Structures are given as C-alpha cells and as structure tokens.
C-alpha cells in the first residue's frame, strides 16, 4: 500500500474523530473551527447535524482511494 493511501486514510480517520467529538458535544469550539462563520452553535441539534455531516465526509474520504483505485494515486 503506497504511503499516499495511508495519509488519505489517516485524514479520513481524523475527520471521523472530529465529527464524533462534535456529535457528542465534547468539543463545541471545534464546530466553530469547521464553520468559520464567527457564530457559535451550542445547541444539541446543530452539533449532532454538523457532527453527522463531518463523519459522513470522513467515511467518503476513507472509501475514496478504493473507488478511484489505489494504483491511480499520483500525489
């Protein structure tokens, strides 16, 4: 497995972890980092919504090398 694939998988795992932290409300300031709007979202509904979106993005990042083909990665 090329080193580029390992980096992409690591980035996907980090996104999933950040999404989990936002989803559970353990790191509410992390949501402000992702949105960069200057508005703090501190309610439970928005943290679960945005946490779920970030987890889905992380899963897509994890699956992307296998969809596009590992041998086609020329980073």
PDB file of N, CA, C and O in Angstrom, chain B, residues numbered from 101:
ATOM      1  N   UNK B 101       0.847  -1.171   0.000  1.00  0.00           N
ATOM      2  CA  UNK B 101       0.000   0.000   0.000  1.00  0.00           C
ATOM      3  C   UNK B 101       0.896   1.238   0.000  1.00  0.00           C
ATOM      4  O   UNK B 101       1.750   1.381   0.875  1.00  0.00           O
ATOM      5  N   UNK B 102       0.710   2.127  -0.967  1.00  0.00           N
ATOM      6  CA  UNK B 102       1.547   3.332  -1.045  1.00  0.00           C
ATOM      7  C   UNK B 102       1.333   4.256   0.159  1.00  0.00           C
ATOM      8  O   UNK B 102       0.294   4.223   0.818  1.00  0.00           O
ATOM      9  N   UNK B 103       2.318   5.052   0.412  1.00  0.00           N
ATOM     10  CA  UNK B 103       2.285   5.967   1.550  1.00  0.00           C
ATOM     11  C   UNK B 103       1.185   7.020   1.377  1.00  0.00           C
ATOM     12  O   UNK B 103       0.645   7.517   2.365  1.00  0.00           O
ATOM     13  N   UNK B 104       0.850   7.361   0.127  1.00  0.00           N
ATOM     14  CA  UNK B 104      -0.205   8.340  -0.118  1.00  0.00           C
ATOM     15  C   UNK B 104      -1.557   7.832   0.371  1.00  0.00           C
ATOM     16  O   UNK B 104      -2.362   8.598   0.899  1.00  0.00           O
ATOM     17  N   UNK B 105      -1.799   6.544   0.192  1.00  0.00           N
ATOM     18  CA  UNK B 105      -3.063   5.954   0.635  1.00  0.00           C
ATOM     19  C   UNK B 105      -3.152   5.984   2.157  1.00  0.00           C
ATOM     20  O   UNK B 105      -4.220   6.225   2.719  1.00  0.00           O
ATOM     21  N   UNK B 106      -2.031   5.741   2.813  1.00  0.00           N
ATOM     22  CA  UNK B 106      -2.018   5.772   4.275  1.00  0.00           C
ATOM     23  C   UNK B 106      -2.334   7.180   4.774  1.00  0.00           C
ATOM     24  O   UNK B 106      -3.064   7.337   5.752  1.00  0.00           O
ATOM     25  N   UNK B 107      -1.795   8.202   4.115  1.00  0.00           N
ATOM     26  CA  UNK B 107      -2.099   9.578   4.510  1.00  0.00           C
ATOM     27  C   UNK B 107      -3.573   9.906   4.311  1.00  0.00           C
ATOM     28  O   UNK B 107      -4.186  10.551   5.162  1.00  0.00           O
ATOM     29  N   UNK B 108      -4.141   9.472   3.203  1.00  0.00           N
ATOM     30  CA  UNK B 108      -5.561   9.730   2.938  1.00  0.00           C
ATOM     31  C   UNK B 108      -6.430   9.023   3.975  1.00  0.00           C
ATOM     32  O   UNK B 108      -7.396   9.601   4.473  1.00  0.00           O
ATOM     33  N   UNK B 109      -6.093   7.773   4.303  1.00  0.00           N
ATOM     34  CA  UNK B 109      -6.850   7.050   5.315  1.00  0.00           C
ATOM     35  C   UNK B 109      -6.723   7.707   6.686  1.00  0.00           C
ATOM     36  O   UNK B 109      -7.691   7.752   7.445  1.00  0.00           O
ATOM     37  N   UNK B 110      -5.541   8.213   7.004  1.00  0.00           N
ATOM     38  CA  UNK B 110      -5.339   8.913   8.268  1.00  0.00           C
ATOM     39  C   UNK B 110      -6.173  10.192   8.335  1.00  0.00           C
ATOM     40  O   UNK B 110      -6.739  10.510   9.381  1.00  0.00           O
ATOM     41  N   UNK B 111      -6.249  10.919   7.234  1.00  0.00           N
ATOM     42  CA  UNK B 111      -7.072  12.125   7.189  1.00  0.00           C
ATOM     43  C   UNK B 111      -8.545  11.774   7.374  1.00  0.00           C
ATOM     44  O   UNK B 111      -9.270  12.493   8.061  1.00  0.00           O
ATOM     45  N   UNK B 112      -8.992  10.680   6.769  1.00  0.00           N
ATOM     46  CA  UNK B 112     -10.372  10.240   6.940  1.00  0.00           C
ATOM     47  C   UNK B 112     -10.693   9.885   8.380  1.00  0.00           C
ATOM     48  O   UNK B 112     -11.761  10.225   8.887  1.00  0.00           O
ATOM     49  N   UNK B 113      -9.762   9.199   9.041  1.00  0.00           N
ATOM     50  CA  UNK B 113      -9.969   8.834  10.444  1.00  0.00           C
ATOM     51  C   UNK B 113     -10.012  10.076  11.330  1.00  0.00           C
ATOM     52  O   UNK B 113     -10.791  10.131  12.282  1.00  0.00           O
ATOM     53  N   UNK B 114      -9.186  11.065  11.026  1.00  0.00           N
ATOM     54  CA  UNK B 114      -9.196  12.315  11.794  1.00  0.00           C
ATOM     55  C   UNK B 114     -10.531  13.034  11.618  1.00  0.00           C
ATOM     56  O   UNK B 114     -11.077  13.562  12.586  1.00  0.00           O
ATOM     57  N   UNK B 115     -11.058  13.061  10.409  1.00  0.00           N
ATOM     58  CA  UNK B 115     -12.361  13.682  10.178  1.00  0.00           C
ATOM     59  C   UNK B 115     -13.459  12.959  10.950  1.00  0.00           C
ATOM     60  O   UNK B 115     -14.334  13.598  11.532  1.00  0.00           O
ATOM     61  N   UNK B 116     -13.415  11.632  10.956  1.00  0.00           N
ATOM     62  CA  UNK B 116     -14.424  10.870  11.693  1.00  0.00           C
ATOM     63  C   UNK B 116     -14.310  11.153  13.188  1.00  0.00           C
ATOM     64  O   UNK B 116     -15.326  11.288  13.870  1.00  0.00           O
ATOM     65  N   UNK B 117     -13.098  11.243  13.698  1.00  0.00           N
ATOM     66  CA  UNK B 117     -12.903  11.530  15.117  1.00  0.00           C
ATOM     67  C   UNK B 117     -13.401  12.934  15.473  1.00  0.00           C
ATOM     68  O   UNK B 117     -14.069  13.120  16.490  1.00  0.00           O
ATOM     69  N   UNK B 118     -13.074  13.914  14.637  1.00  0.00           N
ATOM     70  CA  UNK B 118     -13.560  15.277  14.888  1.00  0.00           C
ATOM     71  C   UNK B 118     -15.083  15.332  14.816  1.00  0.00           C
ATOM     72  O   UNK B 118     -15.721  16.016  15.616  1.00  0.00           O
ATOM     73  N   UNK B 119     -15.663  14.614  13.861  1.00  0.00           N
ATOM     74  CA  UNK B 119     -17.118  14.562  13.764  1.00  0.00           C
ATOM     75  C   UNK B 119     -17.746  13.933  14.988  1.00  0.00           C
ATOM     76  O   UNK B 119     -18.801  14.371  15.447  1.00  0.00           O
ATOM     77  N   UNK B 120     -17.095  12.900  15.522  1.00  0.00           N
ATOM     78  CA  UNK B 120     -17.590  12.273  16.749  1.00  0.00           C
ATOM     79  C   UNK B 120     -17.534  13.243  17.924  1.00  0.00           C
ATOM     80  O   UNK B 120     -18.469  13.316  18.720  1.00  0.00           O
ATOM     81  N   UNK B 121     -16.436  13.985  18.029  1.00  0.00           N
ATOM     82  CA  UNK B 121     -16.319  14.949  19.117  1.00  0.00           C
ATOM     83  C   UNK B 121     -17.382  16.040  19.016  1.00  0.00           C
ATOM     84  O   UNK B 121     -17.927  16.474  20.031  1.00  0.00           O
ATOM     85  N   UNK B 122     -17.672  16.479  17.808  1.00  0.00           N
ATOM     86  CA  UNK B 122     -18.715  17.489  17.618  1.00  0.00           C
ATOM     87  C   UNK B 122     -20.079  16.883  17.885  1.00  0.00           C
ATOM     88  O   UNK B 122     -20.921  17.522  18.516  1.00  0.00           O
ATOM     89  N   UNK B 123     -20.317  15.659  17.415  1.00  0.00           N
ATOM     90  CA  UNK B 123     -21.606  15.000  17.577  1.00  0.00           C
ATOM     91  C   UNK B 123     -21.962  14.805  19.049  1.00  0.00           C
ATOM     92  O   UNK B 123     -23.111  15.008  19.441  1.00  0.00           O
ATOM     93  N   UNK B 124     -20.993  14.415  19.856  1.00  0.00           N
ATOM     94  CA  UNK B 124     -21.259  14.178  21.268  1.00  0.00           C
ATOM     95  C   UNK B 124     -21.224  15.454  22.093  1.00  0.00           C
ATOM     96  O   UNK B 124     -21.644  15.445  23.250  1.00  0.00           O
ATOM     97  N   UNK B 125     -20.738  16.539  21.534  1.00  0.00           N
ATOM     98  CA  UNK B 125     -20.693  17.807  22.253  1.00  0.00           C
ATOM     99  C   UNK B 125     -19.493  17.946  23.162  1.00  0.00           C
ATOM    100  O   UNK B 125     -19.473  18.825  24.025  1.00  0.00           O
ATOM    101  N   UNK B 126     -18.493  17.102  22.990  1.00  0.00           N
ATOM    102  CA  UNK B 126     -17.300  17.167  23.836  1.00  0.00           C
ATOM    103  C   UNK B 126     -16.362  18.297  23.435  1.00  0.00           C
ATOM    104  O   UNK B 126     -15.556  18.756  24.245  1.00  0.00           O
ATOM    105  N   UNK B 127     -16.463  18.739  22.204  1.00  0.00           N
ATOM    106  CA  UNK B 127     -15.603  19.823  21.720  1.00  0.00           C
ATOM    107  C   UNK B 127     -16.450  20.812  20.935  1.00  0.00           C
ATOM    108  O   UNK B 127     -16.404  20.808  19.705  1.00  0.00           O
ATOM    109  N   UNK B 128     -17.222  21.661  21.608  1.00  0.00           N
ATOM    110  CA  UNK B 128     -18.103  22.581  20.873  1.00  0.00           C
ATOM    111  C   UNK B 128     -17.353  23.659  20.094  1.00  0.00           C
ATOM    112  O   UNK B 128     -17.876  24.177  19.108  1.00  0.00           O
ATOM    113  N   UNK B 129     -16.147  24.001  20.515  1.00  0.00           N
ATOM    114  CA  UNK B 129     -15.397  25.018  19.773  1.00  0.00           C
ATOM    115  C   UNK B 129     -14.842  24.468  18.467  1.00  0.00           C
ATOM    116  O   UNK B 129     -14.485  25.235  17.573  1.00  0.00           O
ATOM    117  N   UNK B 130     -14.767  23.150  18.350  1.00  0.00           N
ATOM    118  CA  UNK B 130     -14.294  22.540  17.111  1.00  0.00           C
ATOM    119  C   UNK B 130     -15.266  22.802  15.969  1.00  0.00           C
ATOM    120  O   UNK B 130     -14.853  22.907  14.814  1.00  0.00           O
ATOM    121  N   UNK B 131     -16.544  22.907  16.282  1.00  0.00           N
ATOM    122  CA  UNK B 131     -17.547  23.222  15.270  1.00  0.00           C
ATOM    123  C   UNK B 131     -17.330  24.632  14.729  1.00  0.00           C
ATOM    124  O   UNK B 131     -17.508  24.867  13.533  1.00  0.00           O
ATOM    125  N   UNK B 132     -16.952  25.565  15.587  1.00  0.00           N
ATOM    126  CA  UNK B 132     -16.641  26.920  15.124  1.00  0.00           C
ATOM    127  C   UNK B 132     -15.437  26.918  14.192  1.00  0.00           C
ATOM    128  O   UNK B 132     -15.364  27.729  13.269  1.00  0.00           O
ATOM    129  N   UNK B 133     -14.489  26.007  14.429  1.00  0.00           N
ATOM    130  CA  UNK B 133     -13.326  25.890  13.563  1.00  0.00           C
ATOM    131  C   UNK B 133     -13.725  25.409  12.172  1.00  0.00           C
ATOM    132  O   UNK B 133     -13.206  25.904  11.172  1.00  0.00           O
ATOM    133  N   UNK B 134     -14.639  24.452  12.103  1.00  0.00           N
ATOM    134  CA  UNK B 134     -15.065  23.930  10.813  1.00  0.00           C
ATOM    135  C   UNK B 134     -15.921  24.922  10.041  1.00  0.00           C
ATOM    136  O   UNK B 134     -15.780  25.035   8.823  1.00  0.00           O
ATOM    137  N   UNK B 135     -16.804  25.641  10.720  1.00  0.00           N
ATOM    138  CA  UNK B 135     -17.723  26.535  10.019  1.00  0.00           C
ATOM    139  C   UNK B 135     -17.105  27.884   9.695  1.00  0.00           C
ATOM    140  O   UNK B 135     -17.387  28.441   8.634  1.00  0.00           O
ATOM    141  N   UNK B 136     -16.275  28.425  10.570  1.00  0.00           N
ATOM    142  CA  UNK B 136     -15.584  29.704  10.374  1.00  0.00           C
ATOM    143  C   UNK B 136     -16.529  30.840  10.034  1.00  0.00           C
ATOM    144  O   UNK B 136     -16.226  31.666   9.173  1.00  0.00           O
ATOM    145  N   UNK B 137     -17.674  30.887  10.705  1.00  0.00           N
ATOM    146  CA  UNK B 137     -18.627  31.966  10.456  1.00  0.00           C
ATOM    147  C   UNK B 137     -18.632  32.987  11.577  1.00  0.00           C
ATOM    148  O   UNK B 137     -19.231  34.052  11.429  1.00  0.00           O
ATOM    149  N   UNK B 138     -17.996  32.700  12.670  1.00  0.00           N
ATOM    150  CA  UNK B 138     -17.989  33.606  13.802  1.00  0.00           C
ATOM    151  C   UNK B 138     -19.218  33.461  14.676  1.00  0.00           C
ATOM    152  O   UNK B 138     -19.361  34.183  15.663  1.00  0.00           O
ATOM    153  N   UNK B 139     -20.104  32.545  14.335  1.00  0.00           N
ATOM    154  CA  UNK B 139     -21.311  32.300  15.117  1.00  0.00           C
ATOM    155  C   UNK B 139     -21.116  30.991  15.851  1.00  0.00           C
ATOM    156  O   UNK B 139     -20.740  29.988  15.245  1.00  0.00           O
ATOM    157  N   UNK B 140     -21.369  30.992  17.156  1.00  0.00           N
ATOM    158  CA  UNK B 140     -21.195  29.750  17.906  1.00  0.00           C
ATOM    159  C   UNK B 140     -22.516  28.989  17.941  1.00  0.00           C
ATOM    160  O   UNK B 140     -23.559  29.529  18.309  1.00  0.00           O
ATOM    161  N   UNK B 141     -22.442  27.741  17.552  1.00  0.00           N
ATOM    162  CA  UNK B 141     -23.599  26.860  17.596  1.00  0.00           C
ATOM    163  C   UNK B 141     -23.443  25.982  18.830  1.00  0.00           C
ATOM    164  O   UNK B 141     -22.609  25.077  18.844  1.00  0.00           O
ATOM    165  N   UNK B 142     -24.222  26.236  19.846  1.00  0.00           N
ATOM    166  CA  UNK B 142     -24.057  25.489  21.079  1.00  0.00           C
ATOM    167  C   UNK B 142     -25.241  24.581  21.393  1.00  0.00           C
ATOM    168  O   UNK B 142     -25.233  23.891  22.412  1.00  0.00           O
ATOM    169  N   UNK B 143     -26.260  24.568  20.531  1.00  0.00           N
ATOM    170  CA  UNK B 143     -27.397  23.696  20.824  1.00  0.00           C
ATOM    171  C   UNK B 143     -27.113  22.274  20.353  1.00  0.00           C
ATOM    172  O   UNK B 143     -26.224  22.037  19.535  1.00  0.00           O
ATOM    173  N   UNK B 144     -27.876  21.352  20.880  1.00  0.00           N
ATOM    174  CA  UNK B 144     -27.641  19.930  20.648  1.00  0.00           C
ATOM    175  C   UNK B 144     -27.982  19.518  19.217  1.00  0.00           C
ATOM    176  O   UNK B 144     -27.302  18.671  18.639  1.00  0.00           O
ATOM    177  N   UNK B 145     -29.022  20.106  18.647  1.00  0.00           N
ATOM    178  CA  UNK B 145     -29.447  19.731  17.306  1.00  0.00           C
ATOM    179  C   UNK B 145     -28.403  20.087  16.261  1.00  0.00           C
ATOM    180  O   UNK B 145     -28.092  19.270  15.394  1.00  0.00           O
ATOM    181  N   UNK B 146     -27.864  21.285  16.332  1.00  0.00           N
ATOM    182  CA  UNK B 146     -26.876  21.688  15.329  1.00  0.00           C
ATOM    183  C   UNK B 146     -25.572  20.921  15.496  1.00  0.00           C
ATOM    184  O   UNK B 146     -24.922  20.595  14.503  1.00  0.00           O
ATOM    185  N   UNK B 147     -25.172  20.624  16.741  1.00  0.00           N
ATOM    186  CA  UNK B 147     -23.939  19.859  16.916  1.00  0.00           C
ATOM    187  C   UNK B 147     -24.105  18.434  16.391  1.00  0.00           C
ATOM    188  O   UNK B 147     -23.162  17.875  15.830  1.00  0.00           O
ATOM    189  N   UNK B 148     -25.273  17.842  16.559  1.00  0.00           N
ATOM    190  CA  UNK B 148     -25.498  16.495  16.012  1.00  0.00           C
ATOM    191  C   UNK B 148     -25.566  16.521  14.488  1.00  0.00           C
ATOM    192  O   UNK B 148     -25.051  15.620  13.826  1.00  0.00           O
ATOM    193  N   UNK B 149     -26.203  17.551  13.933  1.00  0.00           N
ATOM    194  CA  UNK B 149     -26.312  17.653  12.475  1.00  0.00           C
ATOM    195  C   UNK B 149     -24.934  17.818  11.842  1.00  0.00           C
ATOM    196  O   UNK B 149     -24.573  17.069  10.935  1.00  0.00           O
ATOM    197  N   UNK B 150     -24.167  18.793  12.317  1.00  0.00           N
ATOM    198  CA  UNK B 150     -22.863  19.045  11.716  1.00  0.00           C
ATOM    199  C   UNK B 150     -21.875  17.927  12.033  1.00  0.00           C
ATOM    200  O   UNK B 150     -21.005  17.631  11.213  1.00  0.00           O
ATOM    201  N   UNK B 151     -21.987  17.303  13.196  1.00  0.00           N
ATOM    202  CA  UNK B 151     -21.142  16.154  13.508  1.00  0.00           C
ATOM    203  C   UNK B 151     -21.398  15.000  12.564  1.00  0.00           C
ATOM    204  O   UNK B 151     -20.465  14.336  12.113  1.00  0.00           O
ATOM    205  N   UNK B 152     -22.672  14.760  12.263  1.00  0.00           N
ATOM    206  CA  UNK B 152     -23.016  13.697  11.325  1.00  0.00           C
ATOM    207  C   UNK B 152     -22.489  13.995   9.930  1.00  0.00           C
ATOM    208  O   UNK B 152     -21.977  13.104   9.253  1.00  0.00           O
ATOM    209  N   UNK B 153     -22.611  15.238   9.502  1.00  0.00           N
ATOM    210  CA  UNK B 153     -22.094  15.626   8.179  1.00  0.00           C
ATOM    211  C   UNK B 153     -20.583  15.414   8.106  1.00  0.00           C
ATOM    212  O   UNK B 153     -20.083  14.920   7.096  1.00  0.00           O
ATOM    213  N   UNK B 154     -19.853  15.776   9.154  1.00  0.00           N
ATOM    214  CA  UNK B 154     -18.401  15.631   9.151  1.00  0.00           C
ATOM    215  C   UNK B 154     -18.009  14.155   9.208  1.00  0.00           C
ATOM    216  O   UNK B 154     -17.017  13.764   8.592  1.00  0.00           O
ATOM    217  N   UNK B 155     -18.761  13.334   9.929  1.00  0.00           N
ATOM    218  CA  UNK B 155     -18.500  11.895   9.949  1.00  0.00           C
ATOM    219  C   UNK B 155     -18.716  11.295   8.562  1.00  0.00           C
ATOM    220  O   UNK B 155     -17.929  10.456   8.123  1.00  0.00           O
ATOM    221  N   UNK B 156     -19.768  11.713   7.874  1.00  0.00           N
ATOM    222  CA  UNK B 156     -20.022  11.216   6.512  1.00  0.00           C
ATOM    223  C   UNK B 156     -18.906  11.628   5.565  1.00  0.00           C
ATOM    224  O   UNK B 156     -18.502  10.842   4.708  1.00  0.00           O
ATOM    225  N   UNK B 157     -18.405  12.847   5.707  1.00  0.00           N
ATOM    226  CA  UNK B 157     -17.277  13.295   4.883  1.00  0.00           C
ATOM    227  C   UNK B 157     -16.046  12.443   5.164  1.00  0.00           C
ATOM    228  O   UNK B 157     -15.313  12.092   4.239  1.00  0.00           O
ATOM    229  N   UNK B 158     -15.811  12.108   6.434  1.00  0.00           N
ATOM    230  CA  UNK B 158     -14.688  11.243   6.785  1.00  0.00           C
ATOM    231  C   UNK B 158     -14.811   9.863   6.183  1.00  0.00           C
ATOM    232  O   UNK B 158     -13.820   9.296   5.724  1.00  0.00           O
ATOM    233  N   UNK B 159     -16.023   9.310   6.177  1.00  0.00           N
ATOM    234  CA  UNK B 159     -16.233   7.988   5.576  1.00  0.00           C
ATOM    235  C   UNK B 159     -16.008   8.039   4.072  1.00  0.00           C
ATOM    236  O   UNK B 159     -15.436   7.114   3.496  1.00  0.00           O
ATOM    237  N   UNK B 160     -16.455   9.117   3.434  1.00  0.00           N
ATOM    238  CA  UNK B 160     -16.212   9.273   1.994  1.00  0.00           C
ATOM    239  C   UNK B 160     -14.720   9.361   1.710  1.00  0.00           C
ATOM    240  O   UNK B 160     -14.239   8.786   0.733  1.00  0.00           O
ATOM    241  N   UNK B 161     -13.986  10.075   2.555  1.00  0.00           N
ATOM    242  CA  UNK B 161     -12.539  10.177   2.378  1.00  0.00           C
ATOM    243  C   UNK B 161     -11.884   8.807   2.546  1.00  0.00           C
ATOM    244  O   UNK B 161     -10.939   8.482   1.827  1.00  0.00           O
ATOM    245  N   UNK B 162     -12.378   7.999   3.489  1.00  0.00           N
ATOM    246  CA  UNK B 162     -11.821   6.663   3.683  1.00  0.00           C
ATOM    247  C   UNK B 162     -12.050   5.758   2.479  1.00  0.00           C
ATOM    248  O   UNK B 162     -11.181   4.954   2.140  1.00  0.00           O
ATOM    249  N   UNK B 163     -13.186   5.873   1.838  1.00  0.00           N
ATOM    250  CA  UNK B 163     -13.553   4.976   0.742  1.00  0.00           C
ATOM    251  C   UNK B 163     -13.012   5.469  -0.600  1.00  0.00           C
ATOM    252  O   UNK B 163     -12.903   4.689  -1.545  1.00  0.00           O
ATOM    253  N   UNK B 164     -12.681   6.730  -0.689  1.00  0.00           N
ATOM    254  CA  UNK B 164     -12.275   7.332  -1.959  1.00  0.00           C
ATOM    255  C   UNK B 164     -11.084   6.649  -2.630  1.00  0.00           C
ATOM    256  O   UNK B 164     -11.140   6.449  -3.843  1.00  0.00           O
ATOM    257  N   UNK B 165     -10.008   6.277  -1.926  1.00  0.00           N
ATOM    258  CA  UNK B 165      -8.905   5.594  -2.637  1.00  0.00           C
ATOM    259  C   UNK B 165      -9.326   4.266  -3.262  1.00  0.00           C
ATOM    260  O   UNK B 165      -8.801   3.875  -4.305  1.00  0.00           O
ATOM    261  N   UNK B 166     -10.265   3.577  -2.634  1.00  0.00           N
ATOM    262  CA  UNK B 166     -10.694   2.298  -3.180  1.00  0.00           C
ATOM    263  C   UNK B 166     -11.640   2.479  -4.359  1.00  0.00           C
ATOM    264  O   UNK B 166     -11.684   1.631  -5.251  1.00  0.00           O
ATOM    265  N   UNK B 167     -12.395   3.569  -4.376  1.00  0.00           N
ATOM    266  CA  UNK B 167     -13.289   3.852  -5.506  1.00  0.00           C
ATOM    267  C   UNK B 167     -12.471   4.291  -6.718  1.00  0.00           C
ATOM    268  O   UNK B 167     -12.689   3.806  -7.828  1.00  0.00           O
ATOM    269  N   UNK B 168     -11.547   5.192  -6.505  1.00  0.00           N
ATOM    270  CA  UNK B 168     -10.758   5.726  -7.612  1.00  0.00           C
ATOM    271  C   UNK B 168      -9.625   4.791  -8.031  1.00  0.00           C
ATOM    272  O   UNK B 168      -9.102   4.899  -9.140  1.00  0.00           O
ATOM    273  N   UNK B 169      -9.257   3.892  -7.158  1.00  0.00           N
ATOM    274  CA  UNK B 169      -8.173   2.967  -7.456  1.00  0.00           C
ATOM    275  C   UNK B 169      -6.877   3.418  -6.807  1.00  0.00           C
ATOM    276  O   UNK B 169      -6.416   4.540  -7.016  1.00  0.00           O
ATOM    277  N   UNK B 170      -6.305   2.535  -6.027  1.00  0.00           N
ATOM    278  CA  UNK B 170      -5.071   2.869  -5.324  1.00  0.00           C
ATOM    279  C   UNK B 170      -3.918   3.081  -6.302  1.00  0.00           C
ATOM    280  O   UNK B 170      -3.048   3.920  -6.068  1.00  0.00           O
ATOM    281  N   UNK B 171      -3.910   2.332  -7.380  1.00  0.00           N
ATOM    282  CA  UNK B 171      -2.804   2.463  -8.334  1.00  0.00           C
ATOM    283  C   UNK B 171      -2.843   3.772  -9.120  1.00  0.00           C
ATOM    284  O   UNK B 171      -1.852   4.139  -9.751  1.00  0.00           O
ATOM    285  N   UNK B 172      -3.982   4.487  -9.091  1.00  0.00           N
ATOM    286  CA  UNK B 172      -4.091   5.746  -9.821  1.00  0.00           C
ATOM    287  C   UNK B 172      -3.721   6.963  -8.964  1.00  0.00           C
ATOM    288  O   UNK B 172      -3.828   8.096  -9.435  1.00  0.00           O
ATOM    289  N   UNK B 173      -3.294   6.752  -7.736  1.00  0.00           N
ATOM    290  CA  UNK B 173      -2.964   7.877  -6.871  1.00  0.00           C
ATOM    291  C   UNK B 173      -1.553   8.364  -7.164  1.00  0.00           C
ATOM    292  O   UNK B 173      -0.574   7.678  -6.870  1.00  0.00           O
ATOM    293  N   UNK B 174      -1.460   9.536  -7.739  1.00  0.00           N
ATOM    294  CA  UNK B 174      -0.178  10.146  -8.060  1.00  0.00           C
ATOM    295  C   UNK B 174      -0.052  11.475  -7.347  1.00  0.00           C
ATOM    296  O   UNK B 174      -0.086  12.540  -7.963  1.00  0.00           O
ATOM    297  N   UNK B 175       0.093  11.389  -6.038  1.00  0.00           N
ATOM    298  CA  UNK B 175       0.186  12.624  -5.243  1.00  0.00           C
ATOM    299  C   UNK B 175       1.623  13.057  -5.175  1.00  0.00           C
ATOM    300  O   UNK B 175       1.934  14.074  -4.555  1.00  0.00           O
TER     301      UNK B 175
END
